[in-house]
Amino acid sequence: MMASLHSYLLFVCLFSFFIQTDGFFLTIQHLCYFRGEDPLDVEYVFRMYSNRVNALEYNSTLNRFSGYTPYGESSASHINQDPLSLTKQKAVLDLYCKHYGPLVYDAVLLKMVQPYVRLSVEKHHSDRHPTMLKCSAYKFYPRKIRVTWFRDGQEVPMSSTEELANGDWYYQFHSYLEFTPTPGEKISCMVEHPSLTEPMILHWDESLPESGRSDLVVGVSGLVLGVIFAAAGLIFYHNRRKTSGDNSM
């Protein structure tokens, strides 16, 4: 199952050149797309932008140029008729992408960070809204992650998801499940990520939901405060009674 997650990984090496003269802006990009676990499973793409408009593009899989502007179409038609030019262009695939690909690929995979996973409940104040369980994964890399919900061992569809980038190369992911608390029901959240050797599974303990924990904390706090005030009242009453006795003497 984890191998299927790896197959979704996509890494891009980008080499760009910018030329600007007399108000004319030219950008040339050389890109290497790694599409799976094999670093040699790579596609080379060449793109030329003229004033931020994609004019000309080459794809190593098709081994052809495509034009998207009058100049690009004319250039693509001319180059596609020259087998030597196409051979030279495709040579970049081996010269750069397949040569440096394993180094870049390993460097990225070594940076994998396991997610911190938490299972919580969000209970709405209105009875018209269902209770939501939230399975959250924090501070993980790379981005691809899979969250699956189970009810009594059977997979159930999630209600909604939310994915956020932290801005520091790490990500967080939240998956929500609507549910109605049922005695004896077992709800689990399974998280799969390339950094994990096996799926991480969290079980929701309905016997003591978070709202119950909050009520328990409030109840204990109230009991402690009650004892404190009662003790203070007894001390005050005892001191006042003693003072009254001394004055009467």
RODO-2510 file (C-alpha; in nm, 4 decimals, decimal comma):
residues 249
     n   res          X          Y          Z
     1     m     0,0000     0,0000     0,0000
     2     m     0,2870     0,2364     0,0754
     3     a     0,4356     0,1719    -0,2690
     4     s     0,1213     0,3193    -0,4222
     5     l     0,1807     0,6354    -0,2218
     6     h     0,5358     0,6642    -0,3526
     7     s     0,4072     0,6422    -0,7089
     8     y     0,2284     0,9738    -0,6611
     9     l     0,5457     1,1616    -0,5720
    10     l     0,6492     1,4205    -0,8279
    11     f     0,9779     1,6057    -0,8158
    12     v     1,0755     1,8842    -1,0504
    13     c     1,4247     2,0132    -1,1201
    14     l     1,4056     2,3572    -1,2719
    15     f     1,6812     2,5391    -1,4550
    16     s     1,5803     2,8813    -1,5831
    17     f     1,7560     3,1459    -1,7854
    18     f     1,6277     3,5004    -1,8101
    19     i     1,7213     3,7466    -2,0817
    20     q     1,5885     4,1011    -2,0901
    21     t     1,6805     4,3631    -2,3476
    22     d     1,5003     4,6617    -2,4982
    23     g     1,1747     4,5709    -2,3237
    24     f     1,1861     4,2112    -2,4506
    25     f     1,1744     3,9426    -2,1807
    26     l     1,2791     3,5861    -2,2659
    27     t     1,2654     3,2905    -2,0264
    28     i     1,4030     2,9442    -2,1009
    29     q     1,3231     2,6532    -1,8697
    30     h     1,4672     2,3020    -1,8542
    31     l     1,2543     2,0759    -1,6344
    32     c     1,2956     1,7169    -1,5164
    33     y     0,9783     1,5470    -1,3924
    34     f     1,0263     1,2356    -1,1784
    35     r     0,7048     1,0360    -1,1875
    36     g     0,7597     0,7436    -0,9515
    37     e     0,9953     0,5535    -0,7245
    38     d     1,2456     0,4918    -1,0036
    39     p     1,4652     0,8039    -1,0447
    40     l     1,5235     0,7017    -1,4064
    41     d     1,1507     0,7237    -1,4773
    42     v     1,1855     1,0857    -1,5765
    43     e     1,0546     1,3185    -1,8436
    44     y     1,2447     1,6169    -1,9810
    45     v     1,0540     1,9303    -2,0829
    46     f     1,1956     2,2421    -2,2486
    47     r     0,9909     2,5622    -2,2460
    48     m     1,0556     2,9048    -2,3913
    49     y     0,8496     3,2017    -2,2761
    50     s     0,8398     3,5291    -2,4660
    51     n     0,7207     3,8143    -2,2443
    52     r     0,5692     3,5555    -2,0070
    53     v     0,3798     3,3779    -2,2866
    54     n     0,4648     3,0129    -2,3522
    55     a     0,5844     3,0233    -2,7127
    56     l     0,7682     2,6945    -2,7637
    57     e     0,7803     2,3615    -2,5808
    58     y     0,9612     2,0295    -2,6197
    59     n     0,8583     1,7009    -2,4538
    60     s     1,1008     1,4074    -2,4441
    61     t     0,8180     1,1522    -2,4267
    62     l     0,6740     1,2783    -2,7550
    63     n     1,0178     1,3820    -2,8866
    64     r     0,8563     1,6772    -3,0601
    65     f     0,8329     2,0539    -3,0305
    66     s     0,4992     2,2328    -2,9989
    67     g     0,4362     2,5997    -3,0731
    68     y     0,1795     2,8204    -2,9023
    69     t     0,2457     3,1529    -3,0770
    70     p     0,3011     3,2316    -3,4460
    71     y     0,6772     3,2387    -3,3866
    72     g     0,6607     2,9210    -3,1766
    73     e     0,4554     2,7330    -3,4352
    74     s     0,6966     2,8307    -3,7116
    75     s     0,9996     2,7268    -3,5041
    76     a     0,8409     2,3969    -3,3974
    77     s     0,7525     2,3059    -3,7553
    78     h     1,1081     2,3775    -3,8686
    79     i     1,2832     2,1882    -3,5845
    80     n     1,0529     1,8843    -3,6043
    81     q     1,1714     1,8302    -3,9616
    82     d     1,5331     1,8087    -3,8464
    83     p     1,6060     1,4653    -3,6876
    84     l     1,9501     1,5809    -3,5704
    85     s     1,8011     1,8705    -3,3709
    86     l     1,5499     1,6362    -3,2080
    87     t     1,8273     1,3903    -3,1196
    88     k     2,0347     1,6662    -2,9586
    89     q     1,7355     1,7907    -2,7626
    90     k     1,6486     1,4448    -2,6324
    91     a     2,0118     1,3925    -2,5275
    92     v     1,9465     1,6411    -2,2453
    93     l     1,7249     1,3742    -2,0874
    94     d     2,0270     1,1489    -2,0272
    95     l     2,2833     1,4253    -1,9821
    96     y     2,1019     1,6094    -1,7029
    97     c     1,7792     1,4451    -1,5847
    98     k     1,8926     1,0833    -1,5630
    99     h     2,2452     1,1772    -1,4546
   100     y     2,1546     1,4140    -1,1701
   101     g     1,8112     1,2667    -1,1033
   102     p     1,9214     0,9995    -0,8518
   103     l     2,1136     1,2601    -0,6499
   104     v     1,8174     1,4956    -0,6304
   105     y     1,5742     1,2107    -0,5705
   106     d     1,7732     1,0676    -0,2789
   107     a     1,8198     1,4111    -0,1248
   108     v     1,4454     1,4708    -0,1249
   109     l     1,3545     1,1253     0,0051
   110     l     1,6074     1,1563     0,2882
   111     k     1,4260     1,4707     0,3989
   112     m     1,1048     1,2819     0,4735
   113     v     0,9495     1,3829     0,8057
   114     q     0,6893     1,1745     0,9870
   115     p     0,3578     1,3409     1,0713
   116     y     0,2392     1,4096     1,4235
   117     v    -0,1174     1,2740     1,4295
   118     r    -0,3991     1,3727     1,6654
   119     l    -0,7612     1,2585     1,6843
   120     s    -1,0108     1,5036     1,8331
   121     v    -1,3814     1,5875     1,8350
   122     e    -1,5536     1,9087     1,7328
   123     k    -1,8983     1,9382     1,8875
   124     h    -2,1281     2,2127     1,7635
   125     h    -2,3323     2,4161     2,0090
   126     s    -2,6424     2,3680     1,7964
   127     d    -2,8118     2,0270     1,7937
   128     r    -2,8903     2,0753     1,4248
   129     h    -2,5249     2,0146     1,3345
   130     p    -2,3742     1,6646     1,3656
   131     t    -2,0707     1,5917     1,5786
   132     m    -1,7445     1,5931     1,3825
   133     l    -1,4377     1,3822     1,4453
   134     k    -1,1147     1,5394     1,3218
   135     c    -0,8023     1,3433     1,2333
   136     s    -0,5108     1,5862     1,2013
   137     a    -0,1571     1,5302     1,0743
   138     y     0,1011     1,8022     1,1438
   139     k     0,4584     1,8889     1,0381
   140     f     0,5125     1,6231     0,7700
   141     y     0,7010     1,6078     0,4406
   142     p     0,6578     1,5292     0,1535
   143     r     0,3114     1,6587     0,0839
   144     k     0,1359     1,3395    -0,0249
   145     i    -0,0597     1,1779     0,2574
   146     r    -0,3622     0,9500     0,2849
   147     v    -0,6166     0,9479     0,5673
   148     t    -0,8805     0,6742     0,5903
   149     w    -1,1692     0,6367     0,8352
   150     f    -1,3027     0,3056     0,9678
   151     r    -1,6193     0,2301     1,1622
   152     d    -1,6131    -0,1109     1,3307
   153     g    -1,3388    -0,2204     1,0909
   154     q    -1,5242    -0,1090     0,7757
   155     e    -1,3943     0,1801     0,5659
   156     v    -1,6293     0,4790     0,5536
   157     p    -1,6099     0,7941     0,3383
   158     m    -1,4787     1,1103     0,5002
   159     s    -1,7001     1,4177     0,5221
   160     s    -1,4426     1,6787     0,4217
   161     t    -1,0701     1,7508     0,4159
   162     e    -0,8413     2,0487     0,4579
   163     e    -0,4783     2,0721     0,3475
   164     l    -0,2476     2,3564     0,4488
   165     a     0,1143     2,4456     0,3752
   166     n     0,3001     2,5741     0,6798
   167     g     0,5343     2,7840     0,4675
   168     d     0,8440     2,6070     0,6028
   169     w     0,8414     2,3037     0,3657
   170     y     0,6088     2,1179     0,6020
   171     y     0,2386     2,0477     0,5649
   172     q    -0,0669     1,9783     0,7765
   173     f    -0,3768     1,7835     0,6808
   174     h    -0,7175     1,7593     0,8497
   175     s    -0,9841     1,5005     0,7731
   176     y    -1,3366     1,5275     0,9141
   177     l    -1,5982     1,2597     0,9772
   178     e    -1,9583     1,3234     1,0776
   179     f    -2,0801     1,0727     1,3331
   180     t    -2,3499     1,0058     1,5887
   181     p    -2,2075     0,8641     1,9133
   182     t    -2,3195     0,5034     1,9544
   183     p    -2,2301     0,2849     2,2563
   184     g    -1,9820     0,0128     2,1663
   185     e    -1,9000     0,1610     1,8260
   186     k    -1,5304     0,1676     1,7311
   187     i    -1,4105     0,4487     1,5048
   188     s    -1,0512     0,4590     1,3804
   189     c    -0,8391     0,6924     1,1722
   190     m    -0,5551     0,5472     0,9619
   191     v    -0,2759     0,7698     0,8297
   192     e    -0,0370     0,6611     0,5534
   193     h     0,2700     0,8595     0,4546
   194     p     0,5958     0,7722     0,2723
   195     s     0,7925     0,8431     0,5928
   196     l     0,6043     0,5703     0,7821
   197     t     0,7112     0,2065     0,7596
   198     e     0,3545     0,1044     0,8414
   199     p     0,0209     0,2886     0,8682
   200     m    -0,0467     0,4851     1,1856
   201     i    -0,3872     0,4005     1,3374
   202     l    -0,5640     0,6002     1,6090
   203     h    -0,8821     0,4787     1,7813
   204     w    -1,1496     0,7089     1,9173
   205     d    -1,2495     0,6249     2,2758
   206     e    -1,6172     0,7142     2,2951
   207     s    -1,6274     0,6232     2,6650
   208     l    -1,4612     0,9550     2,7498
   209     p    -1,5000     1,2146     2,4730
   210     e    -1,3215     1,5475     2,4910
   211     s    -1,6393     1,7227     2,6041
   212     g    -1,6555     1,4746     2,8911
   213     r    -1,2951     1,5456     2,9771
   214     s    -1,3732     1,9181     2,9836
   215     d    -1,6746     1,8614     3,2103
   216     l    -1,4600     1,6465     3,4367
   217     v    -1,1938     1,9153     3,4621
   218     v    -1,4555     2,1815     3,5356
   219     g    -1,6201     1,9569     3,7961
   220     v    -1,2938     1,8839     3,9751
   221     s    -1,1993     2,2524     3,9669
   222     g    -1,5370     2,3460     4,1125
   223     l    -1,4985     2,0875     4,3870
   224     v    -1,1529     2,2176     4,4791
   225     l    -1,2762     2,5775     4,4856
   226     g    -1,5722     2,4715     4,6985
   227     v    -1,3434     2,3060     4,9522
   228     i    -1,1206     2,6153     4,9622
   229     f    -1,4133     2,8528     5,0192
   230     a    -1,5629     2,6220     5,2805
   231     a    -1,2329     2,6047     5,4682
   232     a    -1,1942     2,9817     5,4478
   233     g    -1,5468     3,0251     5,5848
   234     l    -1,4792     2,7935     5,8782
   235     i    -1,1563     2,9745     5,9638
   236     f    -1,3301     3,3127     5,9443
   237     y    -1,6175     3,1882     6,1623
   238     h    -1,3785     3,0383     6,4187
   239     n    -1,1677     3,3564     6,4416
   240     r    -1,4738     3,5787     6,4724
   241     r    -1,6210     3,3605     6,7454
   242     k    -1,2916     3,3662     6,9337
   243     t    -1,2715     3,7461     6,9031
   244     s    -1,6273     3,7838     7,0343
   245     g    -1,5433     3,5633     7,3328
   246     d    -1,2360     3,7687     7,4202
   247     n    -1,4321     4,0954     7,4056
   248     s    -1,7016     3,9611     7,6382
   249     m    -1,4384     3,8820     7,9000
***
